[in-house]
């Protein structure tokens, strides 16, 4: 809401500087979003008339003018503008003037010709951006008059009023707050009569009392509708309201002054001059003042005459009954409408106004008739006419008077500082509250927000100033929670992945069903029944909650590929969402890897491309407890679309999958290298803590023996390893694959066979082994493998 | 004999000095210490010495032999040393080190973890809650009126069954109090959602962090001290913190927190967080849901705060566009290594 400081000064003495006022309001909870200077407040800038204009002798683009500016002699001014003609009135900055930007005007020579000042553009005077040419003034502007008389200086504050403070939505309300905060006097309300004469109007009826507790109408006959006088136009335009005519401008002025929205009808346009406050009929059509036609429902409240709606109550008047230059008789409405009803209608119609804004937040019942009276007085003053002696009313003004108890012990218990009782009393009294014999406080009608002790404590904190409350850090530490453990584990996994060259991505939970269609393996292309859709997505590409992190990572991969990145390692730890009777949220880890297996450098100019086993190593390097891999058949459910799918288990339970994107998908991404991906549900993941008992460090040396096994292609490494372990050879302490090859040409190995070379470690905890002992153990093991796996050995 | 030995020694040492290779040194060794070498020959000659000369000459002989042996070893070592150095002579040590792959955590994670660490120093535990919430946890329990604009379909994402995506992490406060008796001293980071068009300063999903402290005798002074401590730890001891009265449905009194800090680039107050004393109406809602009076507003009091991490991270690192945080461009992420 915009407020004019000139206007505020009519009600209260302001702090000496705007900055002090801004600070006062800000620290009292009224945020100042912008300070706008209006008008001209520069001495030595006057109205002048151009008497003659001749070409500058030494400069093509300049002219030399003689101007009349109320001084004994015309002034000679050198000017570069072209948009004026002789006889025009212009703004002249005389020597001594200081224009915005600390631009000092002096007598000086311009290309050899003396200039006794400067003719100004609107921009140079700080009157807005305008065009670059001179500001041309109205022909009746008095020569020599200070420009500030044409453009009165004012400062406008754009305030953010919190929804709990509707009483601040007017100049008088802000003035009242300033007076309370500063402890200075407040001028009396601008209304003429504290309680104007009222009468129950025969022609005013409320048919929906729940939506309109009170309605008042003042009829004024024989007004002359015309343009508003300058002071009125300036005043409302200064706070951003367009001037319409003297009647409408008065209703807006009073709303901005006292906070009560008013509406003026052309009474002749009201059938039978009647006012019916009623719910709209279903489908009732209404043409509002904004020229648009709205279709109403019984949920909307309208002001109607005997036949049709003339206004949407509290929101906007109608085109048909609006005040025009032809209007003679008017009816001024001042009413109370139900705030929820106004809000619903305003929102449903997408139609908001200064009026609906105020009704939505709440109106001071005590101000309804005062505002009507104030408007009536101004209208008669500016437009003539005769007001009916009484204000016609229907319904009754609610009694909002209430008492709120306050214990000073609670004040210190909540604020953490002892505030003496006299101080509390003085604060609340300034805000218009009145102390009662029972230690409670009587709340003024305009403070709709003060209903509980906590609300009064807030007022005290606000006025006392939180800067005067010393801060302290207090409280015993809380024991760590499951969320703490999860956070720590996730951070550790993140750091381990970063240590392996991965960058953490964060992608949206909301994704598009189309985002990666045709690219995702079926595990990551969840069935519709698993997916949670939004009822009201904002855009179609964020219409469902992700059931997997992979689409987001693929999108990130795509983006980086387009930016010419070639080695890309990304991971994300984030929530996924699954539909069900109760929606389920789980934390997943997913990663994507393509490009070089190690960093390329001058020592290794062409590293090999990362593959499935690099990614498998990454997963193993995380150190998640009881994590294992199970090969999946290529057509396994959940693995279609993956090349070489590998299931990931944690403690034997399915936890995810690892694989390569199928080449078609990789080509679709225009990615030059294979793409490995994995996703793991971290619900069951644990990182090992310190071991409860470490293994003793071996005291005797180990002996290694290599073994090269020739096996059919179909025999998996895991089976060989299992068979070795199953042999239970007591001296065997380790087995490590160190080479693996096959030869499709059949030269080195028969086709269909492969060679796997293992290094076996033998060791005893009691003694140094002899060669004979090791040889015997090794021979035993080979016999067992030969028997159990039907393999042969390369010697 | 003495004289001969002295001469031999001098000759051997001089020849070693001149030996410019392994072979030359070996030749000196053979010449003097070999089986047929001159010093070895003198040892043979010991037999012919008289009893009185034997110990003295023997000692001298051993001395010379040891000296020559040591000189040979030293010469060999020196030659080896010279060869080693020559092997790497001229190596350009300004060549770059062999790079190690090193990724990075996301800037949001880094900031969040710093914030968590600071609050843990003050004894806060982490708490959690789902992104998919119901109206009770997101609005009703937080004293938000039924017709509050935030509940609107325009502003909040709804699921077909009436559930919604939480618009603020304050739901974590509600969940924690519903599940646990006071004292409560928690922080709750997480995602929040608003139905906003995405642009340079808005995301429809963003990160918030929530704090809640409820116990007997918790005051606004504690809130102020805790918030000041947090921001000074995060942004440096010169950070200034200003509390500006504001309005939130779930706290009373309520404040917005403005920060001015060199780390935030200067002398402007930046609105970074909201906070306040928990509104008694929130406690009443919790009690109703719990079916007890564990959060009796006459016995316990509390405060809560919340702030958005993206905006803070944007200011700290001068990030011009909030979308950088979700685009996952490596050229951005690499800067947080």
Interface residues (C-beta under 8 A of the other chain):
Chain A: X26 X27 X28 X29 X31 X162 X163 X164 X165 X340 X343 X344 X347 X413 X414 X415 X416 X417 X452 X454 X455 X457 X458 X461 X462 X466 X467 X469 X470 X471 X472 X473 X474 X475 X476 X477 X478 X479 X480 X481 X482 X483 X484 X486 X487 X491 X494 X495 X497 X498 X499 X500 X501 X502 X503 X504 X505 X506 X507 X508 X509 X510 X532 X533 X534 X535 X536 X537 X538 X542 X545 X556 X559 X560 X563 X565 X568 X569 X570 X575 X577 X583 X585 X598 X599 X601 X602 X603 X604
Chain B: X95 X96 X98 X99 X100 X101 X102 X103 X104 X105 X106 X108 X109 X113 X116 X122 X123 X124 X125 X126 X127 X128 X130 X131 X132 X147 X149 X152 X153 X154 X157 X158 X159 X160 X163 X165 X183 X184 X185 X186 X188 X191 X193 X195 X196 X197 X204 X205 X213 X215 X217 X218 X219 X220 X221 X222 X224 X225 X226 X227 X228 X229 X242 X243 X244 X245 X246 X247 X252 X253 X254 X255 X256 X277 X279 X280 X301 X325 X326 X327 X328 X329 X330 X331 X333 X334
